[in-house]
Amino acid sequence: LSRLLEAHEIILKESREGAKQAAEAGDDGTNDLLISEVVRTNELQSWFISEHLVALPMVQATTNKGKDLNA
């Protein structure tokens, strides 16, 4: 999920930059498309995914004797 969230954040960054360039070029249609569809959708998806992430370290698998299996 964290990788998916990162991908949405990349899309948001690039879409906002594209919308800014479109606005500066006077291309209102592209700007509207990027803001109303791409950015809005990805903001919602980013929020939804982030609500499912928990800020905890990865779980370490151990045997019943406490030996670290990840070592």
C-alpha positions as CSV (number, residue, x, y, z in Angstrom):
1,L,0.0,0.0,0.0
2,S,2.8,2.4,0.7
3,R,4.2,2.0,-2.8
4,L,0.7,2.6,-4.2
5,L,0.4,5.8,-2.1
6,E,3.8,6.9,-3.4
7,A,2.7,6.3,-7.0
8,H,-0.5,8.4,-6.4
9,E,1.7,11.2,-4.9
10,I,3.9,11.2,-8.0
11,I,0.9,11.4,-10.3
12,L,-0.4,14.3,-8.2
13,K,2.8,16.2,-8.4
14,E,3.2,15.7,-12.2
15,S,-0.5,16.5,-12.8
16,R,-0.3,19.8,-10.8
17,E,2.8,20.8,-12.7
18,G,1.1,20.0,-16.0
19,A,-2.0,21.9,-15.0
20,K,0.1,24.9,-14.1
21,Q,1.9,24.8,-17.5
22,A,-1.5,24.4,-19.3
23,A,-2.9,27.4,-17.5
24,E,0.2,29.5,-18.3
25,A,-0.2,28.5,-22.0
26,G,-3.9,29.4,-22.0
27,D,-5.0,25.8,-22.5
28,D,-8.0,25.9,-20.2
29,G,-9.4,22.5,-21.4
30,T,-6.2,20.6,-20.4
31,N,-6.0,22.5,-17.1
32,D,-9.6,21.6,-16.3
33,L,-9.2,18.0,-17.2
34,L,-6.1,17.6,-15.1
35,I,-7.5,19.4,-12.1
36,S,-11.1,18.2,-12.2
37,E,-10.4,14.6,-13.1
38,V,-6.8,13.5,-12.5
39,V,-5.9,15.6,-9.4
40,R,-9.3,15.2,-7.7
41,T,-9.4,11.5,-8.2
42,N,-5.8,10.9,-7.1
43,E,-6.3,13.1,-4.0
44,L,-9.3,10.9,-3.0
45,Q,-7.4,7.7,-3.7
46,S,-4.3,9.0,-1.7
47,W,-6.5,9.8,1.2
48,F,-8.3,6.5,1.1
49,I,-5.0,4.5,0.9
50,S,-3.3,6.6,3.6
51,E,-6.1,5.9,6.0
52,H,-5.3,2.2,5.8
53,L,-1.6,2.6,6.5
54,V,-0.3,2.3,10.1
55,A,2.9,4.0,11.2
56,L,4.5,1.0,12.7
57,P,7.8,-0.8,11.9
58,M,7.7,-4.1,9.9
59,V,7.0,-7.2,12.0
60,Q,10.0,-9.4,12.5
61,A,9.4,-13.2,12.1
62,T,11.0,-15.3,14.8
63,T,10.9,-19.0,15.7
64,N,9.4,-20.2,18.9
65,K,12.9,-20.0,20.5
66,G,13.1,-16.3,19.7
67,K,15.7,-16.6,16.9
68,D,15.4,-13.9,14.2
69,L,14.4,-15.5,10.9
70,N,15.3,-12.3,9.0
71,A,19.0,-12.4,9.9
